[in-house]
Amino acid sequence: MKDYQFRSSENLPGNDPSFGRRMSGGEHNWKSKVVLLHGLKNDSGKLSSFKGAYVAKRHTWFRKHVRSIACIFVLMGFFFFLDSLMVSIFDSINLHNTSTSKNSKGLKAKDDTVAYINREKPRIKMYGRLLNLASGALAEKEFKQEKSDFWEEPYQQASVWKPCADRRTPNLGKPKESNGYILVSANGGLNQQRVAICNAIAVASLLNTTLVLPRFLYSNVWKDPSQFGDIYQEEHFMNMLKDEINIIKELPPYMKSIDIEAIGSLITDADIMKEATPIDYVKKVLPLLVQNGIVHFLGFGNRLGFDPLPSELQRLRCKCNFHALKFVPKIQQAGALLVRRIRKYDSERSMLDKQLLGNFIPNFPSEHQNIGLSSYLALHLRFEEDMVAYSQCDFGGGKDEQKEHQAYREIHFPLLMERLKISKPISPVELRKLGRCPLTPEEAALLLSGLGFKGGTYIYLAGSSIYGGKSRMHPFTSLYPNLVTKETLLTPNELEPFRNFSSQMAALDFIACATADVFAMTDSGSQLSSLVSGFRTYYGGGHAPNLRPNKKRLAAILSENGTIGWNDFEDRVRKMIEEGQRARVRGFGRSIYRQPRCPECMCRSY
């Protein structure tokens, strides 16, 4: 501030030499006018005696009040000085911030970290009228005691489903003879790798093979060298599944020297179709196992479908995801610290806490338990640069934004660009109507305010780098200022062990979202949203609501920004979310990780 004041003072009116002269000259000018009037009085031959007397009185009045008048001018000058000083300081700060943002390179968009892209954009409001209505509605709600209905699940049927994927069944056990070994090198981020692990368990059981503890491929995108043991507890994983499948940490020494690619046992994602069926594995993979005794799945991204699949294999998938995969103590401890700070509460509150935080959160309150317990909402806001560019939607940034997205697509999505050359593109307006556009922070804020969440709600933000930075987030933070992330809840020293490991950072987001009082997503197709909502369904006991908007219906509601009333907006948004919260049994082909309400994963209590 001293530096700003020093630099600002050079251009302030108060430091201009002429400014002081102008102020001090005030009294002289008044005296000149008085002398002039006095002179006129001496030449009063042309004036009446009444006029002379009047001028004399005015002369006396000026002499009597000249100091007061001078003080008024001094005060006015002082206020002008303060105004100029504040403007100059804020201009200096803005200039400093602008230069900083221009010089920064921006953060790489990743699935599993939360940060703002440093390259700031102009503030954009696509729904100014609705934002004003939302602001007024939130201001009224702050003085009322009632809270949003969406802090609880609306349907009691959700509570009749109980976790039971870890039950023992006599129909499935380890094979007497193994057909060989399966290696898996999973690609993607934390959540893609989690799915690959559990799919590998099902495939290994299907083909009567021994599974070598999966490995994770290093990606130039994620830049994370973490392996299975850096994220998950190896011994717990192997012990939990030991009665149904053989799992070893490494290949036997005599198998390590085999050139798997040379013998034709390397299987890439190009060799196995996406969401393949058990028959595909029996026909294509089993012969290689019988012949060579080993296969290596490279990539293994979503390479096993959900149906048709034997019920025991489905149960094994659930057991892997919901019971066998536990985060290592280092991640549990940091996750517990994060959750306790946002809740202001030390003890375990649900089965979700027990499963995700282990022994790092006690099951009873401490003697010095904080009284101010805070509920919080976790939001997975998927508005990253790659998603925004790939969508081909319009987000209100004009031609400059469109050119930027086009350049990004040309660099990062060459296949998309080739496809666009031979097909007729869909207009941005039509894309939005179809629900294909990522929700902006502004739209997410309007959604939450329409559901009745108060402006003081604590919101944990998870996901990737937000495209547009703080300027794009401004409509959101103007309605919901209590926004926190793992970077703001944990100190730099506490976060340091995870900083260069995106998958481990993603694990902290997973914990914060899964243990939240409410979890809201803007893209139900993301792996994080899918796995977190499934975890909350499995362990939540009907008390862990998930908010999943229908983007097509929401787009239709928001298209009436210019005319819709706030009460009507609230009613339509509430109805949309409530319909997505019905306690449905998993449908055919649906993800068992996202929708575990089915006989293979959960049991109904009547």
NUTI-122832 format. One line per field, with one value per residue (C-alpha): x negated, y negated, z; residue number from 1. Coordinates in steps of 0.2 Angstrom, whole numbers, plus 2048, in hexadecimal, padded with zeros to 3 digits. Layout:
% NUTI-122832
u <- (X ...)
v <- (Y ...)
w <- (Z ...)
seq <- (NUM ...)
% end
This chain:
% NUTI-122832
u <- (800 7F2 7EB 7FC 7FE 7ED 7F0 801 7FD 7F3 803 80F 816 810 7FE 800 7F8 806 813 80D 80C 81E 824 81A 820 832 830 827 835 843 839 837 84A 84C 840 84A 85A 852 84C 85E 864 858 85F 871 876 87E 886 893 88F 899 88E 87E 884 888 877 86F 879 873 861 863 86A 85C 84F 858 85A 84A 842 851 851 83F 841 84F 843 835 841 847 835 831 83F 839 828 82F 839 82A 81F 82B 82D 81B 818 825 81F 80D 813 81D 80F 803 810 812 800 7FE 80C 805 7F4 7FA 7FA 80B 80D 80F 821 821 830 82A 824 82D 826 82A 822 817 81B 829 838 844 853 861 873 87F 88E 88D 89F 8A0 891 899 8A9 89E 894 8A5 8AC 89C 89C 8AE 8AA 89B 8A8 8B3 8B0 8B5 8A8 8A8 8B2 8A3 898 8A1 8A6 8B9 8BD 8BD 8BB 8A9 8A6 8AC 89D 88E 87C 878 86C 85F 86A 863 86B 868 86B 85B 849 838 834 82B 820 81B 81B 80C 808 811 807 810 809 817 817 820 822 827 839 836 829 834 841 833 82E 83F 842 832 838 847 83E 831 83F 848 838 832 822 816 816 805 808 80D 801 805 7FE 7F5 7FE 7F7 807 808 7F5 7F8 7EC 7F7 7FA 807 7FE 7FD 80F 818 814 80C 80E 820 824 81D 824 836 836 82B 83A 83F 830 81D 814 801 7F6 7E9 7E7 7DD 7CB 7CC 7DA 7D1 7C5 7D4 7D6 7E8 7EA 7DF 7EA 7FA 801 802 814 817 827 828 829 837 847 84D 85A 856 860 85A 85B 84F 842 845 843 834 82B 82D 824 815 814 815 808 7FB 801 801 809 806 815 80D 819 829 834 846 843 850 863 870 87C 87E 872 875 87B 86C 860 86B 86A 857 856 860 856 846 84C 855 84B 83A 833 82F 824 813 811 808 817 824 81B 81B 82D 832 82A 832 843 842 83D 84B 858 850 854 848 851 858 86A 86E 868 861 854 850 84C 842 839 836 82F 82A 83B 842 853 857 856 847 849 845 850 855 867 869 86B 86B 874 86C 870 863 864 85B 85B 854 850 83E 836 836 849 84E 844 84A 85C 85C 869 86A 866 869 857 859 84E 83E 844 849 838 830 83A 837 825 825 830 823 815 81D 82B 825 832 840 83A 839 84B 851 84A 855 865 871 86D 87B 87E 879 88C 891 884 88A 89C 896 88D 87C 874 86A 872 86A 866 874 881 87B 87E 88F 893 88E 898 8A7 8A6 8A6 894 890 883 879 878 866 862 853 84D 846 841 835 82E 83C 83C 83B 835 83C 845 84F 852 858 86B 86A 860 86B 879 86F 85F 85C 852 844 838 82B 81E 827 82B 81A 80A 7FC 7F2 801 804 7F2 7F1 7FE 7FA 7F2 7FD 80E 816 812 819 828 82A 82C 83A 842 843 849 857 85C 85D 867 878 87D 874 879 872 873 86E 875 86A 85A 851 84F 861 866 85B 85F 872 871 867 873 882 879 874 87F 88E 89A 893 886 88F 888 88D 88D 894 89B 892 89E 8AD 8A2 89D 8B0 8B3 8A4 8A9 8B8 8AB 8B4 8C6 8C6 8CB 8C0 8CE 8D1 8BE 8BD 8CC 8C5 8B3 8B9 8C4 8B6 8AA 8B7 8BB 8A8 8A8 8B5 8AE 8AD 8A6 898 89E 897 886 884 874 874 867 873 884 880 892 894 894 882 87B 888 896 8A7 8AD 8C0)
v <- (800 7F4 7F8 7F5 7E5 7DE 7E2 7DB 7CB 7C5 7C2 7BD 7AC 7A9 7AA 79E 78D 784 78D 784 774 776 77A 76C 760 762 755 749 74A 747 738 731 732 729 71B 71A 718 70B 702 702 6FB 6EC 6E8 6E9 6D9 6E4 6EF 6EC 6EB 6FB 705 6FE 704 715 717 711 71F 72C 726 728 73A 73F 739 742 753 754 761 76C 76B 76F 77E 785 783 78C 79A 79C 79D 7AA 7B5 7B3 7B8 7C8 7CD 7CB 7D5 7E3 7E4 7E3 7F1 7FD 7F9 7FE 80E 812 80E 819 828 826 827 836 83F 83B 841 852 861 868 879 88A 890 8A0 8AB 8AC 89B 88B 87A 86B 868 859 852 847 842 834 836 83E 83F 849 848 837 836 847 843 833 83D 84B 83E 836 847 84C 83C 840 852 84D 846 855 865 872 87A 883 893 89A 89C 8AD 8BB 8B8 8CB 8D7 8E6 8E1 8E7 8F9 8FD 903 907 91A 91C 923 932 943 94E 961 960 956 95B 95B 968 978 975 964 961 955 943 933 922 912 901 8F5 8E3 8D3 8CB 8D1 8D5 8DD 8E8 8ED 8F4 8FD 906 90C 911 91B 924 92A 92F 939 942 945 94D 956 94D 945 932 929 919 90C 8FF 8ED 8E6 8D5 8C8 8B8 8B0 8B5 8B6 8C1 8D0 8D7 8E9 8F4 8F5 8E2 8E0 8F0 8FC 90B 917 913 914 926 92C 926 92F 93E 94B 947 943 946 935 934 924 92A 937 947 945 951 947 936 939 93D 930 92F 925 931 940 936 934 921 91C 909 900 902 915 915 90A 8FE 906 917 926 936 93F 934 938 94A 94A 93E 93F 950 959 94E 952 964 963 957 957 944 935 922 916 905 8F6 900 8F1 8F6 907 911 90D 90E 91A 928 92E 93C 935 93C 932 923 925 927 917 90F 917 910 8FF 8FC 907 90D 8FC 8F1 8E2 8E3 8DB 8CC 8C7 8CC 8C1 8B2 8B5 8B6 8A6 89E 8A4 89F 88D 88A 892 88B 89C 8A9 8BA 8C6 8C3 8D0 8E1 8D7 8CF 8E0 8E8 8D9 8D2 8E2 8DF 8CD 8C6 8CC 8D4 8C9 8B6 8AF 8A6 895 898 889 883 87B 88B 886 890 88E 891 898 893 89B 88D 893 883 887 880 890 894 882 883 894 890 883 879 867 860 84D 849 843 845 845 854 85D 85B 861 870 874 873 87E 88B 88B 88F 89B 8A3 8A7 8B5 8AA 89D 8AA 8B0 89E 89B 8A9 8A7 899 890 88D 87B 876 871 882 88B 881 886 899 897 89A 88B 88B 881 871 86B 85F 86C 877 868 865 878 878 868 86F 87E 873 874 864 858 85D 86F 876 87E 889 887 897 89A 893 882 876 86E 85B 85A 84F 844 852 858 847 84A 859 851 842 84D 85A 852 861 86B 876 882 88E 880 874 881 889 87F 880 88B 897 897 899 8AC 8AD 89E 8A7 8B6 8B2 8C2 8C1 8AF 8B6 8C2 8B3 8AD 8BE 8BE 8AC 8AF 8C1 8BB 8AB 8A8 8A5 8A9 89E 8A2 899 8A7 8B8 8C0 8BD 8CB 8C2 8BD 8CF 8D7 8CB 8CB 8DE 8DF 8D3 8DE 8EE 8E7 8D8 8E2 8D6 8C7 8C2 8B8 8B6 8A8 8AC 89F 8A3 897 898 893 886 87E 87C 874 868 863 859 84E 83F 843 851 84C 852 85D 866 868 870 87C 882 884 88E 899 89D 8A2 8AC 8B7 8BB 8C0 8CE 8DE 8E9 8FA 8FB 8FD 909 903 8F5 8F3 8FD 8F1 8E3 8EC 8FA 8FC 90E 920 922 914 90F 918 912 911 913)
w <- (800 804 7F3 7EB 7F4 7F0 7DD 7DE 7E7 7D8 7CE 7DC 7DC 7ED 7E8 7DA 7DE 7D5 7E0 7F0 7E7 7E1 7F2 7FB 7EE 7F3 801 7F5 7E8 7F5 7FB 7E9 7E7 7F8 7F2 7E2 7EB 7F6 7E7 7E0 7F1 7F0 7DE 7E5 7DD 7CF 7DC 7E9 7FB 7FE 7F2 7FA 80B 804 7FC 80D 816 809 80B 81E 81C 811 81D 82B 822 818 823 822 80F 80E 81A 80E 7FF 809 80E 7FC 7F6 803 7FD 7EB 7F1 7FA 7EA 7DF 7EB 7EB 7D8 7D6 7E2 7DA 7C9 7CE 7D6 7C7 7BC 7C6 7C6 7B3 7AF 7BB 7B2 7A1 7A6 7AD 7A2 7A9 7B0 7A7 7A7 7B1 7B6 7C8 7CF 7D3 7CE 7C4 7B3 7B6 7A5 7AB 79F 79F 7AB 7A1 7A6 79B 7A7 7AF 7B2 7BB 7C5 7CC 7D0 7D8 7E2 7E9 7ED 7F7 800 806 80B 816 823 823 82E 821 817 805 804 7FA 809 80B 7FE 7FA 7F8 807 7FB 7FA 80C 80A 7FF 80A 805 803 7F5 801 805 803 7F6 7F3 7E0 7DD 7E3 7DD 7CF 7D2 7C3 7BC 7AA 7AB 7B0 7AC 7AC 7AB 7A8 7AA 7A2 7A7 7B7 7C8 7C4 7B3 7BC 7CA 7BD 7B4 7C4 7C8 7B6 7B6 7C6 7BD 7AD 7B7 7C0 7AF 7A7 7B7 7B8 7C4 7C4 7C7 7D1 7C4 7BE 7B9 7A8 7A9 79F 798 79C 7AF 7B2 7C1 7C4 7D2 7D2 7DB 7EC 7EC 7EC 7F2 800 7F8 806 809 7F7 7F5 806 802 7F1 7F6 7F7 7E5 7DB 7DC 7DC 7DD 7DE 7D0 7C3 7C8 7C3 7B5 7AC 7AD 79F 792 784 785 775 76B 770 76B 77D 77D 77C 779 779 766 768 774 771 77D 78A 783 789 792 781 779 787 786 773 771 782 789 77A 77D 78F 78C 77F 787 799 79A 793 796 794 78F 792 797 797 799 790 79A 798 7A6 79E 79A 7A8 7B5 7C5 7CF 7C4 7C7 7D9 7D8 7CF 7DD 7EB 7E3 7E1 7F1 7FD 7F6 7F0 800 7FF 807 819 812 807 815 821 816 811 823 827 818 81C 82F 82A 81F 82B 83B 842 848 848 83C 836 82A 822 814 821 827 816 80F 81E 828 83A 836 83C 84D 84F 85D 860 869 87A 871 863 859 85B 84A 840 82D 820 80E 7FC 7F1 7DF 7D0 7C4 7B3 7A9 7A4 794 78B 78E 78A 779 775 777 769 774 776 788 785 781 770 761 76B 775 766 75D 76D 76E 75B 75E 76D 763 754 760 76C 762 751 74E 753 746 739 73D 73D 72B 724 72E 731 741 74E 752 764 767 763 76D 77C 779 778 789 782 789 799 7A7 7AB 7BD 7BA 7B5 7C4 7D0 7C9 7CB 7DD 7E1 7D9 7E4 7F3 7F9 803 7FF 80E 809 80A 7F9 7F6 7E4 7DB 7CA 7BD 7BA 7B7 7A5 7A6 7B8 7C6 7B9 7B3 7C5 7CA 7C7 7D2 7E0 7E0 7E6 7EF 7F7 803 7F6 7FB 7F3 7FA 7F6 802 810 811 814 807 812 814 801 7FC 7FC 7EF 7E5 7D6 7D6 7CE 7D2 7E4 7E4 7DB 7EA 7F5 7EA 7EA 7FD 7FF 7F2 7F9 80B 807 80E 7FC 7EB 7DC 7CA 7BA 7AF 7B4 7A7 7AF 7B8 7C9 7C9 7C5 7D2 7E0 7DD 7DD 7ED 7F6 7F0 7F6 808 80A 812 809 811 803 7F6 7E4 7D9 7C7 7BB 7AA 79F 791 79D 7A6 795 791 7A2 7A0 78E 796 7A0 799 79F 7AC 7BE 7CC 7D4 7C3 7C1 7D3 7D0 7BF 7C6 7D5 7CB 7BF 7CD 7D7 7C8 7C7 7D9 7D9 7E0 7D1 7CF 7C3 7B1 7A4 79D 7AB 7B5 7C4 7CB 7CA 7CD 7DA 7DF 7D8 7E0 7DB 7E5 7F2 7FC 800 812 813)
seq <- (1 2 3 4 5 6 7 8 9 10 11 12 13 14 15 16 17 18 19 20 21 22 23 24 25 26 27 28 29 30 31 32 33 34 35 36 37 38 39 40 41 42 43 44 45 46 47 48 49 50 51 52 53 54 55 56 57 58 59 60 61 62 63 64 65 66 67 68 69 70 71 72 73 74 75 76 77 78 79 80 81 82 83 84 85 86 87 88 89 90 91 92 93 94 95 96 97 98 99 100 101 102 103 104 105 106 107 108 109 110 111 112 113 114 115 116 117 118 119 120 121 122 123 124 125 126 127 128 129 130 131 132 133 134 135 136 137 138 139 140 141 142 143 144 145 146 147 148 149 150 151 152 153 154 155 156 157 158 159 160 161 162 163 164 165 166 167 168 169 170 171 172 173 174 175 176 177 178 179 180 181 182 183 184 185 186 187 188 189 190 191 192 193 194 195 196 197 198 199 200 201 202 203 204 205 206 207 208 209 210 211 212 213 214 215 216 217 218 219 220 221 222 223 224 225 226 227 228 229 230 231 232 233 234 235 236 237 238 239 240 241 242 243 244 245 246 247 248 249 250 251 252 253 254 255 256 257 258 259 260 261 262 263 264 265 266 267 268 269 270 271 272 273 274 275 276 277 278 279 280 281 282 283 284 285 286 287 288 289 290 291 292 293 294 295 296 297 298 299 300 301 302 303 304 305 306 307 308 309 310 311 312 313 314 315 316 317 318 319 320 321 322 323 324 325 326 327 328 329 330 331 332 333 334 335 336 337 338 339 340 341 342 343 344 345 346 347 348 349 350 351 352 353 354 355 356 357 358 359 360 361 362 363 364 365 366 367 368 369 370 371 372 373 374 375 376 377 378 379 380 381 382 383 384 385 386 387 388 389 390 391 392 393 394 395 396 397 398 399 400 401 402 403 404 405 406 407 408 409 410 411 412 413 414 415 416 417 418 419 420 421 422 423 424 425 426 427 428 429 430 431 432 433 434 435 436 437 438 439 440 441 442 443 444 445 446 447 448 449 450 451 452 453 454 455 456 457 458 459 460 461 462 463 464 465 466 467 468 469 470 471 472 473 474 475 476 477 478 479 480 481 482 483 484 485 486 487 488 489 490 491 492 493 494 495 496 497 498 499 500 501 502 503 504 505 506 507 508 509 510 511 512 513 514 515 516 517 518 519 520 521 522 523 524 525 526 527 528 529 530 531 532 533 534 535 536 537 538 539 540 541 542 543 544 545 546 547 548 549 550 551 552 553 554 555 556 557 558 559 560 561 562 563 564 565 566 567 568 569 570 571 572 573 574 575 576 577 578 579 580 581 582 583 584 585 586 587 588 589 590 591 592 593 594 595 596 597 598 599 600 601 602 603 604 605 606)
% end
